[in-house]
Amino acid sequence: MKAVICREFAPVDALEIGAFAAPAVAPGALLIDVRAAGVNFPDGLMVQGKYQTKPPVPFVPGSELGGIVRAVGEGVSGFAVGDRIVAFSGTGGFAQQAVVPAPQAFPVPAEADLVVASGMLITYGTSYHALKDRAALKPGETLLVLGAAGGVGLAAVELGALMGARVIAAASTDEKLALAREYGAAETINYTTEDFRERIKELTGGKGVDVVYDPVGGDLTVPAIKSLAWYGRLLVVGFAAGQIPQIPANLLLLKSASAVGVLWGNSLRADPVHHAGNIAQLLDWLAAGKIKPEVDTIFPLDRAVEAINHVMERRAQGKVILTMTAEGDTQ
C-alpha cells in the first residue's frame, strides 16, 4: 500500500511517501480502507521524536482517520464490513489501509460527510472532553480560548458557545479572530497588538474568566492564569508555542484555581465507554449541522509533508486533511 513513512526521528521534510507493508486485521481490531486522515500538531512532533510517546521506527504517522471497514477482527461486535467509521489510530493513519482497535472506532451517521468527520475526532474530541469532563463548563460562564483559530482552538470556541458559555477568542491576527467570531466567539483579543491582561479585565469587568483553554503554552499561560476568576480552571491542552511554561503554584492558590491536564488519546484508551458517548454526541451534532468543522486545506497523500508543515508552522485556520490519492487502492 501507499503510505507516509517515518524511517527515523528527523525533521518533517525527511518523511518518505512510498510502498509500505499493508497491515492485517487483528483480534479486537478493524481493518480500514482509509479515505481521509486528519493532520494534527502531535503528528509533526511524533515524527521528530518530540512527542510524549515514541513509536518504534519505521512507522506510519497519522493519529486519526475516516474510512470503510474492510475486515472485522475476531471478538469484535457492533461493526460490519462496509461500515463508515472514524477512528483514533495513534499512528498509521497516513496510509491507504490501517488497523485500529475497535473501541477507538466510531460509526459515522449517513448524513455526515466522511472526509470532514475524518478530521474532527481529535480536535472536537479533545475540546469536548476538556470543556465537559475536565472543566465542567456551565452555561453563562466565561471561556477564554487561546490559539482560537487553530484546530482544537476553533473547536473549543464552537463547542463553548454551543454549551452556553460566553467565549472570548484570543489569536495572533485579526483574520484569525474574524474566523473565531464566525464560530461563536462573543469577544476577541489580538495578543500581538493588544494588552492581553488589560483587555481581559475590560471584557470581564475585572472579574476574570472562569475557564482558560490553552493549547499554546509559552508566554501566554502565566498571564492567562493571572486572569482567572475565583475558582477558575486552566485547561492544559498543549504547547504549540514550543515552550512548556512553568506555572507558579501561588497563582493558583490566590484564586483557589486549578490547572487541569487534558490528554484525550490516553483518556480514550482508559475509558472508552465514556468517550464513545462523547463522540456519538459530536457526530450527531455534525450530522444535524449544529457543528460545522472548518476545513483549512485538503491535501492529497503525495503532499503529506507540505500538509504537516502547514500545521506545524501554525498557518492553518481550522483543520488540515489528507485524502488518499487512489481511494480504496491497496497496492
Disulfide bonds with the S-S distance in Angstrom:
none
